[in-house]
Amino acid sequence: GTPNAAAQSAPAAPNPAIARACAARTGAADGARPLQLYTQVYDEASRQLARTLRRQLQQAAGDAVQVAPVEDVTRSASLRGTRRPVPWPHPTFVLHGAAERTCAQALRPLIQKAWSVPGRKPVEVWIRQLPEEAGTTERVLELWLPRREDASRSVDFW
């Protein structure tokens, strides 16, 4: 093999600014646990797109964030026999604690790029704080992704 073959197959290094923004404030060096990012979508087409985004987010944040597999909340609700959640109108980070805001802000451009339709106005990515009475969990960040405008379009028009 050529020397470049190994370099091409090696994963890209994390983005230092994103990794820093998402690192535990108590100091990740002392073994603080990584931030947990949970991504929810509302349909299978969006889940496929979000799986690619999940890899990008994990790569960009490195060890500072543990990105959970993408959940289709409509399918989960159907399997549990519960009501499906009302979709957010825009990609939305739901913060469990105010300390996660800097991480959400650092990840926002990646979400905007992935969820915007090429040639159209970029989507707005919201950041919302979960009320304390809703049962917050430290070092948790949720990402809710509505159906991307072009995700459900079929190639077959006839």
DRENTORKOL-3810 file (N, C-alpha, C; in nm, 4 decimals):
REM DRENTORKOL-3810
@n.u->0.0802; n.v->-0.1183; n.w->0.0000; ca.u->0.0000; ca.v->0.0000; ca.w->0.0000; c.u->0.0844; c.v->0.1245; c.w->0.0000
@n.u->0.0261; n.v->0.2296; n.w->-0.0472; ca.u->0.0940; ca.v->0.3586; ca.w->-0.0502; c.u->0.0759; c.v->0.4284; c.w->0.0830
@n.u->0.1657; n.v->0.5213; n.w->0.1174; ca.u->0.1505; ca.v->0.5934; ca.w->0.2441; c.u->0.0191; c.v->0.6700; c.w->0.2538
@n.u->-0.0334; n.v->0.7168; n.w->0.1404; ca.u->-0.1579; ca.v->0.7941; ca.w->0.1424; c.u->-0.2800; c.v->0.7076; c.w->0.1696
@n.u->-0.2715; n.v->0.5772; n.w->0.1408; ca.u->-0.3871; ca.v->0.4891; ca.w->0.1607; c.u->-0.4303; c.v->0.4876; c.w->0.3069
@n.u->-0.3363; n.v->0.4819; n.w->0.3987; ca.u->-0.3693; ca.v->0.4817; ca.w->0.5419; c.u->-0.4299; c.v->0.6148; c.w->0.5839
@n.u->-0.3756; n.v->0.7231; n.w->0.5332; ca.u->-0.4269; ca.v->0.8558; ca.w->0.5689; c.u->-0.5690; c.v->0.8751; c.w->0.5169
@n.u->-0.5985; n.v->0.8210; n.w->0.3976; ca.u->-0.7319; ca.v->0.8380; ca.w->0.3400; c.u->-0.8373; c.v->0.7587; c.w->0.4165
@n.u->-0.8000; n.v->0.6436; n.w->0.4738; ca.u->-0.8984; ca.v->0.5617; ca.w->0.5427; c.u->-0.9157; c.v->0.6016; c.w->0.6896
@n.u->-0.8224; n.v->0.6806; n.w->0.7429; ca.u->-0.8321; ca.v->0.7237; ca.w->0.8823; c.u->-0.9469; c.v->0.8227; c.w->0.8975
@n.u->-1.0242; n.v->0.8125; n.w->1.0069; ca.u->-1.1332; ca.v->0.9084; ca.w->1.0265; c.u->-1.0785; c.v->1.0496; c.w->1.0488
@n.u->-1.1573; n.v->1.1475; n.w->1.0074; ca.u->-1.1164; ca.v->1.2865; ca.w->1.0257; c.u->-1.1138; c.v->1.3199; c.w->1.1744
@n.u->-1.0265; n.v->1.4097; n.w->1.2098; ca.u->-1.0149; ca.v->1.4514; ca.w->1.3497; c.u->-1.1366; c.v->1.5348; c.w->1.3887
@n.u->-1.1732; n.v->1.5329; n.w->1.5170; ca.u->-1.2846; ca.v->1.6166; ca.w->1.5625; c.u->-1.2560; c.v->1.7649; c.w->1.5380
@n.u->-1.3622; n.v->1.8423; n.w->1.5280; ca.u->-1.3513; ca.v->1.9871; ca.w->1.5155; c.u->-1.3215; c.v->2.0411; c.w->1.6564
@n.u->-1.2029; n.v->2.1020; n.w->1.6777; ca.u->-1.1660; ca.v->2.1461; ca.w->1.8136; c.u->-1.2663; c.v->2.2418; c.w->1.8768
@n.u->-1.3238; n.v->2.3336; n.w->1.7976; ca.u->-1.4194; ca.v->2.4309; ca.w->1.8536; c.u->-1.5463; c.v->2.3598; c.w->1.9014
@n.u->-1.5936; n.v->2.2613; n.w->1.8245; ca.u->-1.7140; ca.v->2.1870; ca.w->1.8635; c.u->-1.6845; c.v->2.0998; c.w->1.9846
@n.u->-1.5713; n.v->2.0302; n.w->1.9815; ca.u->-1.5348; ca.v->1.9438; ca.w->2.0943; c.u->-1.5235; c.v->2.0248; c.w->2.2233
@n.u->-1.4639; n.v->2.1441; n.w->2.2147; ca.u->-1.4493; ca.v->2.2315; ca.w->2.3323; c.u->-1.5851; c.v->2.2792; c.w->2.3829
@n.u->-1.6729; n.v->2.3182; n.w->2.2902; ca.u->-1.8056; ca.v->2.3693; ca.w->2.3280; c.u->-1.8910; c.v->2.2615; c.w->2.3939
@n.u->-1.8674; n.v->2.1360; n.w->2.3579; ca.u->-1.9496; ca.v->2.0265; ca.w->2.4095; c.u->-1.8867; c.v->1.9539; c.w->2.5286
@n.u->-1.7620; n.v->1.9845; n.w->2.5599; ca.u->-1.6942; ca.v->1.9179; ca.w->2.6709; c.u->-1.7593; c.v->1.9569; c.w->2.8032
@n.u->-1.7520; n.v->1.8675; n.w->2.8990; ca.u->-1.8084; ca.v->1.8935; ca.w->3.0317; c.u->-1.7399; c.v->2.0131; c.w->3.0943
@n.u->-1.8172; n.v->2.1009; n.w->3.1537; ca.u->-1.7613; ca.v->2.2209; ca.w->3.2176; c.u->-1.6800; c.v->2.1869; c.w->3.3418
@n.u->-1.7068; n.v->2.0699; n.w->3.3988; ca.u->-1.6334; ca.v->2.0310; ca.w->3.5190; c.u->-1.4936; c.v->1.9796; c.w->3.4829
@n.u->-1.4659; n.v->1.9739; n.w->3.3536; ca.u->-1.3350; ca.v->1.9293; ca.w->3.3070; c.u->-1.3396; c.v->1.7853; c.w->3.2608
@n.u->-1.3440; n.v->1.7656; n.w->3.1313; ca.u->-1.3514; ca.v->1.6301; ca.w->3.0752; c.u->-1.2264; c.v->1.5499; c.w->3.1103
@n.u->-1.1186; n.v->1.6166; n.w->3.1446; ca.u->-0.9930; ca.v->1.5484; ca.w->3.1765; c.u->-1.0068; c.v->1.4638; c.w->3.3035
@n.u->-1.0978; n.v->1.5015; n.w->3.3921; ca.u->-1.1120; ca.v->1.4261; ca.w->3.5167; c.u->-1.2132; c.v->1.3110; c.w->3.5039
@n.u->-1.2480; n.v->1.2781; n.w->3.3802; ca.u->-1.3358; ca.v->1.1638; ca.w->3.3582; c.u->-1.4837; c.v->1.1967; c.w->3.3579
@n.u->-1.5206; n.v->1.3235; n.w->3.3473; ca.u->-1.6623; ca.v->1.3596; ca.w->3.3394; c.u->-1.7231; c.v->1.2900; c.w->3.2181
@n.u->-1.8491; n.v->1.2498; n.w->3.2319; ca.u->-1.9071; ca.v->1.1751; ca.w->3.1211; c.u->-1.9411; c.v->1.2663; c.w->3.0035
@n.u->-1.9360; n.v->1.2098; n.w->2.8832; ca.u->-1.9663; ca.v->1.2914; ca.w->2.7651; c.u->-2.1133; c.v->1.3312; c.w->2.7617
@n.u->-2.1414; n.v->1.4364; n.w->2.6904; ca.u->-2.2786; ca.v->1.4802; ca.w->2.6692; c.u->-2.3489; c.v->1.3744; c.w->2.5844
@n.u->-2.4723; n.v->1.3424; n.w->2.6182; ca.u->-2.5507; ca.v->1.2446; ca.w->2.5423; c.u->-2.6425; c.v->1.3206; c.w->2.4466
@n.u->-2.6325; n.v->1.2907; n.w->2.3171; ca.u->-2.7175; ca.v->1.3542; ca.w->2.2167; c.u->-2.8145; c.v->1.2513; c.w->2.1618
@n.u->-2.9437; n.v->1.2785; n.w->2.1795; ca.u->-3.0492; ca.v->1.1902; ca.w->2.1305; c.u->-3.1190; c.v->1.2588; c.w->2.0136
@n.u->-3.1244; n.v->1.1909; n.w->1.8987; ca.u->-3.1855; ca.v->1.2469; ca.w->1.7787; c.u->-3.3156; c.v->1.1745; c.w->1.7491
@n.u->-3.4227; n.v->1.2529; n.w->1.7320; ca.u->-3.5543; ca.v->1.1978; ca.w->1.7021; c.u->-3.6037; c.v->1.2525; c.w->1.5693
@n.u->-3.6649; n.v->1.1630; n.w->1.4900; ca.u->-3.7271; ca.v->1.2002; ca.w->1.3630; c.u->-3.8696; c.v->1.1456; c.w->1.3642
@n.u->-3.9464; n.v->1.1819; n.w->1.2609; ca.u->-4.0879; ca.v->1.1452; ca.w->1.2575; c.u->-4.1240; c.v->1.0486; c.w->1.1451
@n.u->-4.0270; n.v->1.0085; n.w->1.0617; ca.u->-4.0556; ca.v->0.9172; ca.w->0.9514; c.u->-3.9264; c.v->0.8479; c.w->0.9075
@n.u->-3.9423; n.v->0.7390; n.w->0.8347; ca.u->-3.8280; ca.v->0.6566; ca.w->0.7960; c.u->-3.7333; c.v->0.7287; c.w->0.6994
@n.u->-3.7877; n.v->0.8073; n.w->0.6054; ca.u->-3.7008; ca.v->0.8792; ca.w->0.5106; c.u->-3.6086; c.v->0.9760; c.w->0.5858
@n.u->-3.6635; n.v->1.0433; n.w->0.6848; ca.u->-3.5816; ca.v->1.1360; ca.w->0.7647; c.u->-3.4803; c.v->1.0595; c.w->0.8492
@n.u->-3.5177; n.v->0.9413; n.w->0.8955; ca.u->-3.4251; ca.v->0.8616; ca.w->0.9766; c.u->-3.3010; c.v->0.8244; c.w->0.8956
@n.u->-3.3209; n.v->0.7931; n.w->0.7688; ca.u->-3.2060; ca.v->0.7593; ca.w->0.6839; c.u->-3.1131; c.v->0.8800; c.w->0.6685
@n.u->-3.1698; n.v->0.9973; n.w->0.6449; ca.u->-3.0893; ca.v->1.1201; ca.w->0.6352; c.u->-3.0196; c.v->1.1494; c.w->0.7678
@n.u->-3.0912; n.v->1.1291; n.w->0.8770; ca.u->-3.0371; ca.v->1.1595; ca.w->1.0096; c.u->-2.9244; c.v->1.0637; c.w->1.0484
@n.u->-2.9251; n.v->0.9437; n.w->0.9956; ca.u->-2.8165; ca.v->0.8493; ca.w->1.0256; c.u->-2.6839; c.v->0.9021; c.w->0.9707
@n.u->-2.6870; n.v->0.9618; n.w->0.8526; ca.u->-2.5659; ca.v->1.0235; ca.w->0.7961; c.u->-2.5244; c.v->1.1416; c.w->0.8823
@n.u->-2.6211; n.v->1.2232; n.w->0.9215; ca.u->-2.5933; ca.v->1.3382; ca.w->1.0081; c.u->-2.5351; c.v->1.2914; c.w->1.1415
@n.u->-2.5855; n.v->1.1825; n.w->1.1960; ca.u->-2.5359; ca.v->1.1285; ca.w->1.3231; c.u->-2.3861; c.v->1.1015; c.w->1.3156
@n.u->-2.3424; n.v->1.0400; n.w->1.2062; ca.u->-2.1986; ca.v->1.0123; ca.w->1.1893; c.u->-2.1185; c.v->1.1422; c.w->1.1840
@n.u->-2.1712; n.v->1.2426; n.w->1.1140; ca.u->-2.1028; ca.v->1.3721; ca.w->1.1043; c.u->-2.0921; c.v->1.4394; c.w->1.2411
@n.u->-2.1990; n.v->1.4327; n.w->1.3191; ca.u->-2.1996; ca.v->1.4943; ca.w->1.4525; c.u->-2.0999; c.v->1.4255; c.w->1.5444
@n.u->-2.0979; n.v->1.2920; n.w->1.5406; ca.u->-2.0058; ca.v->1.2174; ca.w->1.6264; c.u->-1.8613; c.v->1.2480; c.w->1.5880
@n.u->-1.8351; n.v->1.2550; n.w->1.4588; ca.u->-1.7005; ca.v->1.2851; ca.w->1.4109; c.u->-1.6587; c.v->1.4254; c.w->1.4524
@n.u->-1.7484; n.v->1.5224; n.w->1.4383; ca.u->-1.7149; ca.v->1.6620; ca.w->1.4695; c.u->-1.6911; c.v->1.6831; c.w->1.6183
@n.u->-1.7682; n.v->1.6148; n.w->1.7027; ca.u->-1.7586; ca.v->1.6376; ca.w->1.8475; c.u->-1.6571; c.v->1.5461; c.w->1.9156
@n.u->-1.6211; n.v->1.4382; n.w->1.8514; ca.u->-1.5250; ca.v->1.3455; ca.w->1.9118; c.u->-1.5773; c.v->1.2852; c.w->2.0406
@n.u->-1.4893; n.v->1.2713; n.w->2.1392; ca.u->-1.5252; ca.v->1.2074; ca.w->2.2664; c.u->-1.6116; c.v->1.2948; c.w->2.3568
@n.u->-1.6308; n.v->1.4218; n.w->2.3208; ca.u->-1.7099; ca.v->1.5116; ca.w->2.4060; c.u->-1.8586; c.v->1.4790; c.w->2.4023
@n.u->-1.9028; n.v->1.4123; n.w->2.2944; ca.u->-2.0448; ca.v->1.3808; ca.w->2.2774; c.u->-2.0605; c.v->1.2335; c.w->2.2417
@n.u->-2.1581; n.v->1.1695; n.w->2.3036; ca.u->-2.1963; ca.v->1.0332; ca.w->2.2670; c.u->-2.3283; c.v->1.0459; c.w->2.1919
@n.u->-2.3278; n.v->1.0198; n.w->2.0607; ca.u->-2.4475; ca.v->1.0366; ca.w->1.9784; c.u->-2.5213; c.v->0.9029; c.w->1.9692
@n.u->-2.6394; n.v->0.8985; n.w->2.0278; ca.u->-2.7208; ca.v->0.7766; ca.w->2.0292; c.u->-2.7774; c.v->0.7485; c.w->1.8893
@n.u->-2.8153; n.v->0.6238; n.w->1.8620; ca.u->-2.8813; ca.v->0.5937; ca.w->1.7338; c.u->-3.0076; c.v->0.6781; c.w->1.7171
@n.u->-3.0442; n.v->0.7041; n.w->1.5923; ca.u->-3.1602; ca.v->0.7876; ca.w->1.5596; c.u->-3.2887; c.v->0.7088; c.w->1.5858
@n.u->-3.3848; n.v->0.7751; n.w->1.6514; ca.u->-3.5140; ca.v->0.7124; ca.w->1.6807; c.u->-3.6244; c.v->0.7733; c.w->1.5949
@n.u->-3.7039; n.v->0.6876; n.w->1.5313; ca.u->-3.8250; ca.v->0.7301; ca.w->1.4608; c.u->-3.9361; c.v->0.7284; c.w->1.5663
@n.u->-3.9706; n.v->0.8454; n.w->1.6198; ca.u->-4.0654; ca.v->0.8529; ca.w->1.7315; c.u->-4.2083; c.v->0.8150; c.w->1.6912
@n.u->-4.2417; n.v->0.8298; n.w->1.5638; ca.u->-4.3739; ca.v->0.7888; ca.w->1.5166; c.u->-4.3846; c.v->0.6372; c.w->1.5229
@n.u->-4.2812; n.v->0.5679; n.w->1.4779; ca.u->-4.2794; ca.v->0.4213; ca.w->1.4828; c.u->-4.2769; c.v->0.3733; c.w->1.6281
@n.u->-4.1952; n.v->0.4380; n.w->1.7113; ca.u->-4.1879; ca.v->0.3992; ca.w->1.8527; c.u->-4.3236; c.v->0.4132; c.w->1.9204
@n.u->-4.3936; n.v->0.5233; n.w->1.8935; ca.u->-4.5257; ca.v->0.5456; ca.w->1.9534; c.u->-4.6246; c.v->0.4394; c.w->1.9055
@n.u->-4.6175; n.v->0.4048; n.w->1.7776; ca.u->-4.7066; ca.v->0.3027; ca.w->1.7229; c.u->-4.6810; c.v->0.1677; c.w->1.7895
@n.u->-4.5544; n.v->0.1327; n.w->1.8079; ca.u->-4.5204; ca.v->0.0048; ca.w->1.8718; c.u->-4.5644; c.v->0.0009; c.w->2.0179
@n.u->-4.5601; n.v->0.1165; n.w->2.0859; ca.u->-4.6013; ca.v->0.1243; ca.w->2.2269; c.u->-4.7513; c.v->0.1436; c.w->2.2428
@n.u->-4.8176; n.v->0.1773; n.w->2.1327; ca.u->-4.9603; ca.v->0.2047; ca.w->2.1398; c.u->-4.9910; c.v->0.3384; c.w->2.2047
@n.u->-4.8991; n.v->0.4342; n.w->2.1898; ca.u->-4.9189; ca.v->0.5676; ca.w->2.2471; c.u->-4.9357; c.v->0.6698; c.w->2.1346
@n.u->-4.9801; n.v->0.7878; n.w->2.1730; ca.u->-4.9999; ca.v->0.8955; ca.w->2.0775; c.u->-4.8658; c.v->0.9422; c.w->2.0219
@n.u->-4.8608; n.v->0.9724; n.w->1.8931; ca.u->-4.7350; ca.v->1.0208; ca.w->1.8362; c.u->-4.7125; c.v->1.1661; c.w->1.8773
@n.u->-4.5850; n.v->1.2030; n.w->1.8920; ca.u->-4.5552; ca.v->1.3416; ca.w->1.9313; c.u->-4.5842; c.v->1.4392; c.w->1.8172
@n.u->-4.6181; n.v->1.5596; n.w->1.8540; ca.u->-4.6412; ca.v->1.6654; ca.w->1.7555; c.u->-4.5038; c.v->1.7097; c.w->1.7028
@n.u->-4.4850; n.v->1.7104; n.w->1.5711; ca.u->-4.3536; ca.v->1.7472; ca.w->1.5162; c.u->-4.3174; c.v->1.8937; c.w->1.5394
@n.u->-4.1895; n.v->1.9164; n.w->1.5664; ca.u->-4.1373; ca.v->2.0525; ca.w->1.5698; c.u->-4.1371; c.v->2.1031; c.w->1.4257
@n.u->-4.1660; n.v->2.2322; n.w->1.4025; ca.u->-4.1688; ca.v->2.2839; ca.w->1.2651; c.u->-4.0291; c.v->2.3057; c.w->1.2056
@n.u->-3.9278; n.v->2.3115; n.w->1.2899; ca.u->-3.7888; ca.v->2.3324; ca.w->1.2463; c.u->-3.7004; c.v->2.2340; c.w->1.3217
@n.u->-3.5821; n.v->2.2039; n.w->1.2679; ca.u->-3.4880; ca.v->2.1261; ca.w->1.3494; c.u->-3.4692; c.v->2.1989; c.w->1.4826
@n.u->-3.4804; n.v->2.1258; n.w->1.5927; ca.u->-3.4808; ca.v->2.1893; ca.w->1.7246; c.u->-3.3964; c.v->2.1114; c.w->1.8245
@n.u->-3.3037; n.v->2.1833; n.w->1.8884; ca.u->-3.2312; ca.v->2.1273; ca.w->2.0019; c.u->-3.3153; c.v->2.1546; c.w->2.1254
@n.u->-3.3370; n.v->2.0543; n.w->2.2083; ca.u->-3.4051; ca.v->2.0718; ca.w->2.3360; c.u->-3.2997; c.v->2.0506; c.w->2.4441
@n.u->-3.2725; n.v->2.1581; n.w->2.5181; ca.u->-3.1700; ca.v->2.1562; ca.w->2.6218; c.u->-3.2279; c.v->2.1045; c.w->2.7522
@n.u->-3.1584; n.v->2.0134; n.w->2.8161; ca.u->-3.1985; ca.v->1.9685; ca.w->2.9499; c.u->-3.1367; c.v->2.0585; c.w->3.0557
@n.u->-3.0260; n.v->2.1243; n.w->3.0222; ca.u->-2.9608; ca.v->2.2177; ca.w->3.1130; c.u->-2.9035; c.v->2.3337; c.w->3.0341
@n.u->-2.8952; n.v->2.4498; n.w->3.0960; ca.u->-2.8441; ca.v->2.5693; ca.w->3.0278; c.u->-2.6996; c.v->2.5512; c.w->2.9811
@n.u->-2.6241; n.v->2.4652; n.w->3.0485; ca.u->-2.4835; ca.v->2.4442; ca.w->3.0138; c.u->-2.4664; c.v->2.3817; c.w->2.8748
@n.u->-2.5706; n.v->2.3165; n.w->2.8238; ca.u->-2.5594; ca.v->2.2521; ca.w->2.6926; c.u->-2.5828; c.v->2.3485; c.w->2.5765
@n.u->-2.6210; n.v->2.4725; n.w->2.6065; ca.u->-2.6489; ca.v->2.5701; ca.w->2.5008; c.u->-2.5275; c.v->2.5932; c.w->2.4110
@n.u->-2.4070; n.v->2.6019; n.w->2.4689; ca.u->-2.2878; ca.v->2.6280; ca.w->2.3863; c.u->-2.2631; c.v->2.5127; c.w->2.2887
@n.u->-2.2902; n.v->2.3909; n.w->2.3306; ca.u->-2.2746; ca.v->2.2757; ca.w->2.2417; c.u->-2.3785; c.v->2.2819; c.w->2.1287
@n.u->-2.5032; n.v->2.3097; n.w->2.1618; ca.u->-2.6083; ca.v->2.3202; ca.w->2.0599; c.u->-2.5745; c.v->2.4289; c.w->1.9593
@n.u->-2.5248; n.v->2.5420; n.w->2.0078; ca.u->-2.4876; ca.v->2.6514; ca.w->1.9177; c.u->-2.3721; c.v->2.6105; c.w->1.8258
@n.u->-2.2782; n.v->2.5331; n.w->1.8787; ca.u->-2.1639; ca.v->2.4888; ca.w->1.7978; c.u->-2.2074; c.v->2.3864; c.w->1.6923
@n.u->-2.3055; n.v->2.3028; n.w->1.7251; ca.u->-2.3536; ca.v->2.2007; ca.w->1.6317; c.u->-2.4551; c.v->2.2551; c.w->1.5307
@n.u->-2.5146; n.v->2.3682; n.w->1.5619; ca.u->-2.6215; ca.v->2.4274; ca.w->1.4789; c.u->-2.5860; c.v->2.4352; c.w->1.3294
@n.u->-2.4646; n.v->2.4823; n.w->1.2908; ca.u->-2.4336; ca.v->2.4901; ca.w->1.1471; c.u->-2.4341; c.v->2.3540; c.w->1.0765
@n.u->-2.3949; n.v->2.2483; n.w->1.1472; ca.u->-2.3968; ca.v->2.1149; ca.w->1.0866; c.u->-2.5403; c.v->2.0700; c.w->1.0597
@n.u->-2.6293; n.v->2.0994; n.w->1.1540; ca.u->-2.7709; ca.v->2.0634; ca.w->1.1382; c.u->-2.8311; c.v->2.1440; c.w->1.0240
@n.u->-2.8011; n.v->2.2734; n.w->1.0227; ca.u->-2.8570; ca.v->2.3596; ca.w->0.9180; c.u->-2.8130; c.v->2.3125; c.w->0.7793
@n.u->-2.6868; n.v->2.2786; n.w->0.7647; ca.u->-2.6360; ca.v->2.2322; ca.w->0.6350; c.u->-2.7025; c.v->2.1004; c.w->0.5950
@n.u->-2.7138; n.v->2.0067; n.w->0.6887; ca.u->-2.7702; ca.v->1.8751; ca.w->0.6583; c.u->-2.9196; c.v->1.8794; c.w->0.6298
@n.u->-2.9928; n.v->1.9713; n.w->0.6940; ca.u->-3.1393; ca.v->1.9716; ca.w->0.6826; c.u->-3.1913; c.v->2.0755; c.w->0.5841
@n.u->-3.1034; n.v->2.1561; n.w->0.5255; ca.u->-3.1453; ca.v->2.2534; ca.w->0.4248; c.u->-3.1452; c.v->2.1871; c.w->0.2873
@n.u->-3.2436; n.v->2.2231; n.w->0.2074; ca.u->-3.2522; ca.v->2.1698; ca.w->0.0718; c.u->-3.1624; c.v->2.2554; c.w->-0.0176
@n.u->-3.0706; n.v->2.1925; n.w->-0.0916; ca.u->-2.9813; ca.v->2.2688; ca.w->-0.1799; c.u->-3.0610; c.v->2.3595; c.w->-0.2744
@n.u->-3.0142; n.v->2.4826; n.w->-0.2876; ca.u->-3.0800; ca.v->2.5783; ca.w->-0.3754; c.u->-3.1949; c.v->2.6538; c.w->-0.3111
@n.u->-3.2281; n.v->2.6203; n.w->-0.1866; ca.u->-3.3359; ca.v->2.6891; ca.w->-0.1145; c.u->-3.2781; c.v->2.7644; c.w->0.0044
@n.u->-3.3604; n.v->2.8485; n.w->0.0642; ca.u->-3.3195; ca.v->2.9217; ca.w->0.1841; c.u->-3.2830; c.v->2.8212; c.w->0.2946
@n.u->-3.1707; n.v->2.8436; n.w->0.3647; ca.u->-3.1325; ca.v->2.7510; ca.w->0.4732; c.u->-3.2402; c.v->2.7440; c.w->0.5816
@n.u->-3.2572; n.v->2.6245; n.w->0.6386; ca.u->-3.3555; ca.v->2.6087; ca.w->0.7461; c.u->-3.3073; c.v->2.6804; c.w->0.8712
@n.u->-3.4022; n.v->2.7190; n.w->0.9517; ca.u->-3.3721; ca.v->2.7784; ca.w->1.0817; c.u->-3.3625; c.v->2.6647; c.w->1.1829
@n.u->-3.2589; n.v->2.6664; n.w->1.2661; ca.u->-3.2431; ca.v->2.5648; ca.w->1.3698; c.u->-3.2707; c.v->2.6310; c.w->1.5041
@n.u->-3.3712; n.v->2.5802; n.w->1.5741; ca.u->-3.4111; ca.v->2.6370; ca.w->1.7026; c.u->-3.3350; c.v->2.5719; c.w->1.8170
@n.u->-3.3199; n.v->2.6473; n.w->1.9250; ca.u->-3.2662; ca.v->2.5954; ca.w->2.0505; c.u->-3.3666; c.v->2.6331; c.w->2.1593
@n.u->-3.4209; n.v->2.5321; n.w->2.2275; ca.u->-3.5226; ca.v->2.5544; ca.w->2.3303; c.u->-3.4815; c.v->2.4872; c.w->2.4609
@n.u->-3.5159; n.v->2.5489; n.w->2.5717; ca.u->-3.4851; ca.v->2.4951; ca.w->2.7050; c.u->-3.6030; c.v->2.4120; c.w->2.7539
@n.u->-3.5763; n.v->2.2898; n.w->2.7974; ca.u->-3.6795; ca.v->2.2054; ca.w->2.8552; c.u->-3.7107; c.v->2.2582; c.w->2.9953
@n.u->-3.8389; n.v->2.2774; n.w->3.0288; ca.u->-3.8724; ca.v->2.3249; ca.w->3.1640; c.u->-3.8257; c.v->2.2236; c.w->3.2684
@n.u->-3.7755; n.v->2.2727; n.w->3.3805; ca.u->-3.7255; ca.v->2.1845; ca.w->3.4864; c.u->-3.8306; c.v->2.0852; c.w->3.5336
@n.u->-3.9552; n.v->2.1289; n.w->3.5373; ca.u->-4.0609; ca.v->2.0392; ca.w->3.5852; c.u->-4.0860; c.v->1.9235; c.w->3.4876
@n.u->-4.0283; n.v->1.9294; n.w->3.3682; ca.u->-4.0451; ca.v->1.8218; ca.w->3.2702; c.u->-3.9510; c.v->1.7048; c.w->3.2970
@n.u->-3.8642; n.v->1.7179; n.w->3.3951; ca.u->-3.7738; ca.v->1.6082; ca.w->3.4286; c.u->-3.6472; c.v->1.6113; c.w->3.3451
@n.u->-3.5623; n.v->1.7041; n.w->3.3737; ca.u->-3.4391; ca.v->1.7185; ca.w->3.2972; c.u->-3.3318; c.v->1.6208; c.w->3.3458
@n.u->-3.2384; n.v->1.5899; n.w->3.2573; ca.u->-3.1272; ca.v->1.5013; ca.w->3.2877; c.u->-2.9981; c.v->1.5736; c.w->3.2539
@n.u->-2.9063; n.v->1.5791; n.w->3.3484; ca.u->-2.7799; ca.v->1.6477; ca.w->3.3277; c.u->-2.7012; c.v->1.5858; c.w->3.2117
@n.u->-2.6355; n.v->1.6710; n.w->3.1319; ca.u->-2.5506; ca.v->1.6301; ca.w->3.0193; c.u->-2.6295; c.v->1.5583; c.w->2.9092
@n.u->-2.7552; n.v->1.6015; n.w->2.8880; ca.u->-2.8382; ca.v->1.5458; ca.w->2.7815; c.u->-2.8852; c.v->1.6580; c.w->2.6907
@n.u->-2.8798; n.v->1.6303; n.w->2.5609; ca.u->-2.9247; ca.v->1.7238; ca.w->2.4587; c.u->-3.0093; c.v->1.6432; c.w->2.3605
@n.u->-3.1271; n.v->1.6934; n.w->2.3285; ca.u->-3.2136; ca.v->1.6268; ca.w->2.2305; c.u->-3.2111; c.v->1.7069; c.w->2.1017
@n.u->-3.2162; n.v->1.6370; n.w->1.9892; ca.u->-3.2274; ca.v->1.6998; ca.w->1.8583; c.u->-3.3491; c.v->1.6405; c.w->1.7896
@n.u->-3.4483; n.v->1.7255; n.w->1.7633; ca.u->-3.5713; ca.v->1.6834; ca.w->1.6972; c.u->-3.5673; c.v->1.7339; c.w->1.5530
@n.u->-3.5778; n.v->1.6414; n.w->1.4590; ca.u->-3.5676; ca.v->1.6760; ca.w->1.3171; c.u->-3.6998; c.v->1.6493; c.w->1.2460
@n.u->-3.7678; n.v->1.7554; n.w->1.1996; ca.u->-3.8915; ca.v->1.7336; ca.w->1.1241; c.u->-3.8566; c.v->1.6753; c.w->0.9862
@n.u->-3.9568; n.v->1.6333; n.w->0.9146; ca.u->-3.9347; ca.v->1.5814; ca.w->0.7796; c.u->-3.8642; c.v->1.6896; c.w->0.6960
@n.u->-3.7542; n.v->1.6526; n.w->0.6330; ca.u->-3.6856; ca.v->1.7481; ca.w->0.5456; c.u->-3.7712; c.v->1.7651; c.w->0.4207
@n.u->-3.7811; n.v->1.8868; n.w->0.3714; ca.u->-3.8733; ca.v->1.9180; ca.w->0.2613; c.u->-3.8647; c.v->1.8208; c.w->0.1448
@n.u->-3.7447; n.v->1.7774; n.w->0.1093; ca.u->-3.7306; ca.v->1.6895; ca.w->-0.0063; c.u->-3.7214; c.v->1.5417; c.w->0.0312
@n.u->-3.7313; n.v->1.5076; n.w->0.1590; ca.u->-3.7102; ca.v->1.3696; ca.w->0.2035; c.u->-3.8195; c.v->1.2743; c.w->0.1561
@n.u->-3.9407; n.v->1.3246; n.w->0.1372; ca.u->-4.0523; ca.v->1.2362; ca.w->0.1028; c.u->-4.0860; c.v->1.2404; c.w->-0.0460
@n.u->-4.0178; n.v->1.3212; n.w->-0.1212; ca.u->-4.0489; ca.v->1.3315; ca.w->-0.2622; c.u->-4.0066; c.v->1.2058; c.w->-0.3364
@n.u->-4.0944; n.v->1.1549; n.w->-0.4151; ca.u->-4.0637; ca.v->1.0355; ca.w->-0.4921; c.u->-4.0033; c.v->1.0763; c.w->-0.6255
@n.u->-3.9138; n.v->0.9953; n.w->-0.6767; ca.u->-3.8530; ca.v->1.0221; ca.w->-0.8067; c.u->-3.9519; c.v->0.9879; c.w->-0.9163
@n.u->-4.0426; n.v->0.8952; n.w->-0.8882; ca.u->-4.1405; ca.v->0.8509; ca.w->-0.9852; c.u->-4.2621; c.v->0.9451; c.w->-0.9799
@n.u->-4.2784; n.v->1.0290; n.w->-1.0833; ca.u->-4.3866; ca.v->1.1259; ca.w->-1.0847; c.u->-4.5142; c.v->1.0697; c.w->-1.1461
@n.u->-4.5097; n.v->0.9527; n.w->-1.2032; ca.u->-4.6253; ca.v->0.8992; ca.w->-1.2755; c.u->-4.6935; c.v->0.8009; c.w->-1.1912
END
